[in-house]
């Protein structure tokens, strides 16, 4: 029998390498495993571009107890950033869900300890009672204890008065740096909040200390701190500063924000008079917008009268702000409609405020409707500001997903239906924006929701769907796991922080998680 020409041995071997094989467990890809090990190794040391922080945050976001060995390794890293992330991660996945004080006590560097405590407070891993105990530690310097004292007082706790008075600048001192000015101002602010009326004079003393630029910066920071921590006693001093026409306009606006938020004796009229005076006299467009947004921010605590002049101005944007502010201040039924119209106008700062209002004040269907308007609003408005609107839309999606309401999640499903809308190269579509918000969310409700997400024709969005489903244990086919291995190996446009999440889920799926962690561990 005549045989056909035989392939050279070298070419035959090459084809064996290049062509896919039907090996058992095809998703166990050596390239993906090596890439996963590399990704994990990148989190063990700082990178100049800060990617180690985003990657560590991504791993923490999974809240997977099986990652404990990795975080245990990083908790004794020579790098502070890795140690802080690791200790926070171990607290987040612990049964108690709290940062153990013994772990805090192991942190020797005062600056690192202060940073660790601040981060733990921000994500509710520590409480006021814990802080009261920590503040007795000798390892903390006065400046660190003062920073923690702000949190204690904000939480209704008690702080030793001598600690606060130790940071006040003596009467005989005239030349001080900005750090001393800030410590003096914070101590005076806390003393005032404790009911010490003499502290008001200490706040006024800032006008005689430091350079004009330094004291204005410190005063603005104090008003911001009072707003952030709910120090209502600042109202009278804030009104004084806001009324002083000789002061810098930006400082007056900062003071006015606090004065409107904390009206003296619950009388909003004085703050309204100051706002009308400033708005009526202001000709600079940017400053008028800042004043309009200041009025909007005050809506939950002020009276409808504040929005009269704004509504009569004739500017379309100001009219929308006035309608939204008036509806909130008046407690009207048209609040959601007014806020939706404001969001649709597309001004980024107004949209950002609407998101805060929805999360902090709105309830039920109103909250969901406002957040949905922010999501949809990513495609409405000036093209120049679309990136900001996308940022807020992603955050609004995450808030909807984490609300605990199945109804809120249902609002997002229609936005995930594939469309034929043409997009410019690199431009995010609505389904992609929503998926980015969903993969950032942490909610048990996503377990069922992930199975309902329709397949996406767009490659990047399809990769995000795989991440969402893998994270919440929704079934994936062999072909889908094969695609996961390709993503982990780098054949995807997904950000590194998302790839490392998929890398971990992939390693667990193929049963090589422990081996990969051992391989990625830094050399001693």
C-alpha positions in Angstrom: 0.0 0.0 0.0 1.3 3.4 -1.0 1.9 5.7 2.0 1.6 9.5 1.9 4.6 11.7 2.8 5.5 11.7 6.4 5.9 14.9 8.4 9.4 15.6 9.6 9.6 14.6 13.3 10.4 18.2 14.4 7.2 19.6 12.7 5.1 16.8 14.1 6.3 17.5 17.6 5.7 21.2 17.2 2.1 20.5 16.2 1.6 18.4 19.3 2.6 21.4 21.3 0.5 23.9 19.4 -2.7 22.0 18.9 -5.2 21.7 21.8 -5.2 18.4 23.6 -8.0 16.5 25.3 -6.2 16.1 28.6 -8.2 15.3 31.7 -9.1 18.3 33.7 -8.4 20.6 30.7 -9.0 23.7 32.9 -5.8 22.9 34.9 -3.5 25.1 32.8 0.1 25.5 33.7 0.2 28.9 32.2 -2.7 30.1 34.4 -1.1 28.5 37.5 2.2 30.3 36.9 0.5 33.6 36.2 -1.5 33.2 39.4 1.6 32.5 41.4 3.2 35.6 39.9 0.1 37.8 40.7 0.2 36.7 44.3 4.0 37.3 44.5 3.4 40.9 43.3 1.3 41.6 46.5 4.2 40.7 48.8 6.2 43.9 48.1 5.4 47.5 47.3 5.2 48.7 43.7 5.9 52.2 42.6 2.5 52.6 41.0 0.7 51.4 44.1 -0.8 48.3 42.4 0.0 46.2 45.4 -2.6 48.2 47.4 -5.4 47.6 44.9 -4.5 43.9 44.5 -4.4 43.4 48.3 -7.8 45.2 48.6 -9.2 42.9 45.9 -8.1 39.8 47.8 -9.5 41.2 51.1 -12.7 41.9 49.3 -13.2 38.2 48.7 -13.3 37.7 52.5 -12.2 34.1 52.1 -10.9 32.3 55.2 -8.8 30.1 53.0 -6.6 33.1 52.3 -5.6 33.3 55.9 -2.2 31.6 55.4 -1.3 34.3 52.8 -2.3 37.1 55.0 -0.5 35.5 58.0 2.7 35.6 55.9 2.2 39.2 55.0 1.4 40.2 58.6 5.2 39.9 59.3 6.3 41.5 56.1 9.2 44.0 56.2 6.8 46.5 54.5 4.3 48.5 56.5 1.6 48.6 53.8 1.6 44.8 53.5 1.4 44.4 57.3 -1.5 46.8 57.6 -3.5 45.1 54.8 -2.8 41.7 56.2 -3.9 42.5 59.8 -7.1 44.2 58.5 -7.8 41.1 56.3 -7.3 38.7 59.1 -9.7 40.7 61.2 -12.3 40.8 58.4 -12.3 37.0 58.0 -12.1 36.2 61.7 -15.2 34.7 63.4 -15.6 37.9 65.5 -15.1 40.2 62.6 -13.1 42.6 64.8 -9.4 43.7 65.0 -8.0 42.1 68.1 -6.3 44.5 70.5 -3.5 42.0 70.9 -2.7 42.4 67.2 -2.7 46.2 67.7 -0.3 45.8 70.6 2.2 44.0 68.3 2.5 47.1 66.1 5.6 48.9 67.4 5.8 51.9 65.1 3.5 54.7 66.3 2.7 56.0 62.8 1.9 52.5 61.6 -0.3 51.9 64.6 -2.2 55.1 64.1 -2.7 54.3 60.4 -3.9 50.7 61.3 -6.3 52.0 63.9 -7.7 54.7 61.5 -8.3 52.1 58.7 -9.9 49.7 61.2 -12.3 52.4 62.4 -13.3 53.3 58.8 -14.5 49.8 58.2 -16.0 49.1 61.6 -13.3 46.7 62.9 -12.9 48.7 66.1 -15.3 50.5 68.4 -15.2 53.4 70.9 -14.6 51.1 73.8 -11.5 49.6 72.1 -10.2 53.1 71.4 -10.5 54.2 75.1 -8.2 51.3 76.0 -5.7 51.9 73.1 -5.4 55.5 74.1 -3.8 54.5 77.4 -0.9 52.9 75.6 2.5 54.6 76.0 3.5 53.6 72.5 1.2 56.3 71.1 2.5 59.8 70.9 0.3 62.8 71.8 -0.5 63.6 68.2 -1.7 60.1 67.5 -3.8 60.1 70.7 -5.4 63.4 69.7 -6.3 62.0 66.3 -8.0 59.0 68.0 -9.7 61.3 70.5 -11.7 62.9 67.6 -13.1 59.5 66.9 -13.9 58.8 70.6 -15.8 62.0 71.1 -17.6 61.6 67.8 -18.7 58.2 69.1 -20.0 59.6 72.3 -17.0 58.5 74.4 -15.1 60.5 77.0 -11.5 61.7 76.6 -9.2 62.9 79.4 -9.3 66.7 79.3 -5.6 67.0 80.1 -4.8 65.3 76.8 -6.8 67.9 74.9 -5.4 70.9 76.8 -1.8 69.6 76.2 -2.1 70.5 72.5 -3.3 74.1 73.1 -0.8 76.8 72.1 0.3 78.9 75.1 -0.7 82.6 75.3 2.9 83.7 75.1 3.5 81.7 71.8 3.1 83.6 68.5 5.4 81.7 66.0 4.1 78.2 65.3 3.9 75.7 62.4 0.8 74.4 60.7 0.9 71.1 62.5 0.8 72.9 65.9 -2.1 75.1 64.6 -4.1 72.0 63.6 -3.5 70.3 66.9 -4.6 73.5 68.7 -7.7 73.8 66.6 -8.7 70.1 66.9 -8.3 70.2 70.7 -10.3 73.4 71.0 -13.0 71.9 68.7 -13.2 68.8 70.9 -13.3 70.8 74.1 -16.1 72.9 72.7 -18.0 69.7 71.8 -17.5 68.5 75.4 -19.3 71.6 76.6 -16.3 73.8 77.5 -17.5 77.3 76.3 -14.0 78.8 76.9 -12.8 76.7 73.9 -14.6 79.1 71.6 -12.0 81.7 72.4 -9.3 79.2 71.6 -10.8 78.8 68.2 -10.9 82.5 67.7 -7.2 82.7 68.7 -6.3 81.0 65.4 -6.8 84.4 63.7 -3.6 85.6 65.5 -1.5 82.6 64.9 0.6 81.4 62.0 0.5 83.0 58.5 -2.8 83.9 56.8 -2.5 81.0 54.4 -1.8 78.5 57.2 -4.6 79.5 59.5 -7.1 79.6 56.7 -6.2 76.1 55.7 -6.4 74.9 59.3 -9.8 76.6 59.8 -11.2 75.1 56.7 -10.0 71.6 57.8 -11.6 72.2 61.2 -15.0 72.9 59.6 -14.6 69.8 57.5 -13.7 67.7 60.6 -16.8 69.1 62.4 -19.0 68.1 59.4 -17.5 64.7 59.2 -17.8 63.8 62.9 -21.0 65.6 63.7 -19.6 68.3 66.1 -22.7 70.4 66.3 -21.1 72.9 68.7 -19.1 74.4 65.9 -22.2 76.2 64.6 -21.7 79.5 66.4 -18.1 79.9 65.4 -18.9 78.8 61.8 -21.5 81.5 61.6 -19.1 84.1 62.8 -16.6 83.2 60.2 -19.2 83.0 57.4 -20.5 86.5 58.3 -17.1 88.1 58.2 -16.9 89.8 54.7 -13.2 90.5 55.2 -12.3 86.8 55.1 -11.3 84.7 52.1 -14.4 83.6 50.1 -13.5 79.9 50.0 -13.0 79.9 53.8 -16.4 81.7 54.2 -18.0 79.0 52.1 -16.4 76.2 54.2 -17.7 78.0 57.3 -21.2 78.5 55.8 -21.5 74.7 55.1 -21.0 74.0 58.8 -23.3 76.9 59.8 -26.1 75.6 57.7 -25.5 72.0 58.9 -25.4 73.1 62.6 -27.7 76.1 63.0 -27.4 77.9 66.3 -30.4 77.1 68.5 -31.9 75.3 65.5 -32.6 78.7 63.9 -31.7 78.5 60.2 -32.5 82.1 59.4 -29.1 83.5 60.1 -27.4 81.0 57.9 -29.9 81.7 55.1 -29.3 85.4 55.3 -25.5 84.9 55.0 -26.0 82.5 52.0 -28.3 85.0 50.2 -25.8 87.8 50.8 -22.9 85.8 49.4 -24.9 84.5 46.4 -26.4 87.8 45.5 -23.0 89.6 45.6 -21.0 86.8 43.8 -20.2 87.3 40.1 -17.7 84.5 39.6 -19.5 81.5 38.0 -17.5 78.8 39.8 -18.1 80.4 43.2 -21.9 80.7 42.4 -21.9 77.0 41.6 -20.1 76.2 44.9 -22.7 78.3 46.8 -25.6 76.5 45.0 -24.1 73.1 45.9 -23.6 74.4 49.5 -27.3 75.1 49.7 -28.2 71.7 48.2 -26.0 70.0 50.8 -27.9 71.7 53.6 -31.3 70.5 52.4 -31.9 67.9 55.1 -31.4 70.5 57.9 -32.6 73.8 56.5 -35.9 75.5 55.4 -37.4 75.8 51.9 -36.8 79.6 52.0 -33.0 79.0 51.4 -33.9 78.1 47.7 -36.0 81.1 46.8 -33.2 83.2 45.3 -31.6 80.2 43.6 -34.9 79.3 42.0 -35.4 82.8 40.7 -31.9 83.1 39.2 -32.9 82.0 35.7 -30.1 79.4 35.4 -31.5 75.9 34.4 -29.0 74.1 36.6 -29.7 76.3 39.6 -33.5 75.8 39.1 -33.0 72.0 39.3 -30.9 72.4 42.5 -33.5 74.7 44.0 -36.3 72.2 43.2 -34.4 69.3 44.7 -33.3 71.3 47.8 -36.8 72.7 48.4 -38.5 69.3 48.0 -36.1 67.8 50.7 -36.3 70.7 53.1 -40.1 70.8 52.7 -40.5 67.0 53.2 -42.5 66.9 50.0 -43.6 63.8 48.0 -41.8 64.9 44.9 -38.3 64.5 46.3 -37.4 61.5 44.1 -38.7 63.2 41.0 -36.8 66.4 41.7 -33.5 64.5 42.4 -33.9 62.4 39.3 -34.2 65.5 37.2 -31.1 67.0 38.8 -29.1 63.8 38.2 -30.3 63.7 34.6 -28.8 67.2 34.1 -25.4 65.6 34.4 -23.4 67.9 36.7 -20.9 65.6 38.4 -20.8 67.3 41.8 -24.6 67.3 42.0 -24.7 63.6 41.0 -22.1 62.9 43.7 -24.2 64.7 46.3 -27.3 62.8 45.2 -25.5 59.5 45.8 -24.6 60.6 49.4 -28.2 61.8 50.0 -29.6 58.4 48.7 -27.3 56.4 51.0 -27.6 58.6 54.1 -31.2 59.9 54.1 -33.4 58.2 51.5 -35.2 55.0 52.3 -37.0 52.2 50.4 -38.1 52.8 46.9 -36.9 56.4 46.9 -33.3 55.3 47.6 -33.4 52.7 44.8 -34.9 55.2 42.3 -32.3 57.8 43.0 -29.4 55.4 42.8 -30.8 53.9 39.6 -31.0 57.4 38.1 -27.3 57.8 38.9 -26.5 54.5 37.1 -28.5 55.4 34.0 -27.1 59.0 34.2 -23.6 57.7 33.2 -24.8 58.1 29.6 -26.4 61.5 30.1 -24.6 64.8 30.1 -21.4 66.4 28.9 -19.0 63.9 27.2 -16.1 65.7 29.0 -17.4 64.7 32.4 -18.5 61.1 31.5 -15.6 59.5 33.3 -16.8 61.1 36.6 -20.4 60.0 36.0 -19.2 56.5 35.3 -17.3 56.5 38.6 -20.5 57.5 40.5 -22.6 55.0 38.5 -20.3 52.2 39.5 -20.6 53.3 43.2 -24.4 53.5 42.9 -24.6 50.0 41.4 -22.6 48.7 44.3 -24.9 50.5 46.8 -27.9 48.9 45.1 -26.3 45.5 45.2 -25.4 45.9 48.9 -28.8 47.3 50.1 -30.1 43.8 51.0 -33.2 44.4 48.9 -34.0 42.0 46.1 -36.0 44.8 44.5 -32.9 47.0 44.2 -31.0 44.2 42.4 -34.0 43.7 40.1 -33.7 47.3 39.0 -30.3 46.4 37.5 -31.3 43.4 35.5 -32.8 45.3 32.5 -29.5 47.3 32.2 -27.6 44.0 31.6 -29.6 43.0 28.6 -27.3 43.0 25.5 -27.8 45.8 23.1 -26.6 46.8 19.6 -25.7 50.3 20.7 -22.5 51.2 18.9 -19.6 52.2 21.1 -16.3 53.9 20.4 -13.2 51.9 21.0 -12.5 51.7 24.8 -15.8 53.3 25.7 -17.7 51.5 28.5 -21.2 50.4 27.8 -24.0 50.4 30.4 -23.8 46.7 30.9 -20.1 47.0 31.5 -20.5 49.8 34.0 -23.2 47.8 36.0 -21.0 44.7 36.1 -18.0 46.7 37.4 -20.3 47.8 40.3 -21.5 44.3 40.9 -18.1 42.7 41.1 -17.2 45.4 43.7 -20.2 44.5 45.8 -20.3 42.1 48.8 -23.8 40.8 49.3 -25.2 37.4 49.8 -28.1 38.4 47.5 -25.6 38.2 44.6 -25.5 34.4 44.8 -28.9 34.1 43.2 -28.5 37.2 41.1 -25.3 36.0 39.4 -27.2 33.1 37.8 -29.7 35.5 36.2 -27.2 37.7 34.5 -27.5 37.2 30.7 -24.6 36.3 28.5 -22.7 39.2 27.2 -21.5 39.6 23.6 -18.8 42.1 24.6 -15.6 40.2 25.6 -14.7 42.4 28.5 -18.2 42.3 29.9 -18.4 38.5 29.4 -15.2 38.2 31.5 -16.8 40.3 34.3 -19.8 37.9 34.2 -17.4 35.0 34.7 -15.8 36.7 37.7 -19.2 37.5 39.2 -20.4 33.9 38.8 -17.2 32.3 40.0 -17.1 34.5 43.1 -20.6 33.5 44.1 -20.3 29.8 43.2 -22.7 29.9 40.3 -22.0 26.8 38.0 -19.5 27.3 35.2 -19.1 25.0 32.3 -15.8 23.5 31.3 -15.5 26.0 28.4 -16.1 28.9 30.9 -13.4 27.6 33.2 -11.1 27.4 30.2 -11.8 31.0 29.6 -11.1 31.8 33.2 -7.7 30.2 32.9 -7.0 32.4 29.9 -8.0 35.5 31.8 -5.7 34.5 34.7 -2.9 33.9 32.2 -3.3 37.5 31.0 -5.4 37.1 27.8 -8.0 39.7 28.9 -8.3 43.5 29.4 -9.5 43.0 33.0 -7.6 45.1 35.6 -5.0 43.3 37.6 -7.1 43.7 40.7 -9.9 41.7 39.1 -7.5 39.1 37.6 -6.1 38.3 41.0 -9.6 37.6 42.3 -10.2 35.2 39.4 -6.7 33.7 39.9 -7.6 32.8 43.5 -11.0 31.3 42.4 -9.3 29.4 39.6 -6.7 28.0 42.0 -9.4 26.7 44.3 -11.3 25.2 41.5 -8.3 23.2 40.2 -7.3 22.2 43.8 -3.9 24.0 43.7 -4.5 26.9 46.0 -2.2 25.7 48.8 0.6 24.9 46.4 0.3 28.3 44.7 0.5 30.2 48.0 3.6 28.2 49.0 5.2 29.0 45.7 4.4 32.7 45.9 5.6 33.2 49.4 8.5 35.6 49.6 11.9 34.3 50.4 12.9 34.8 54.1 
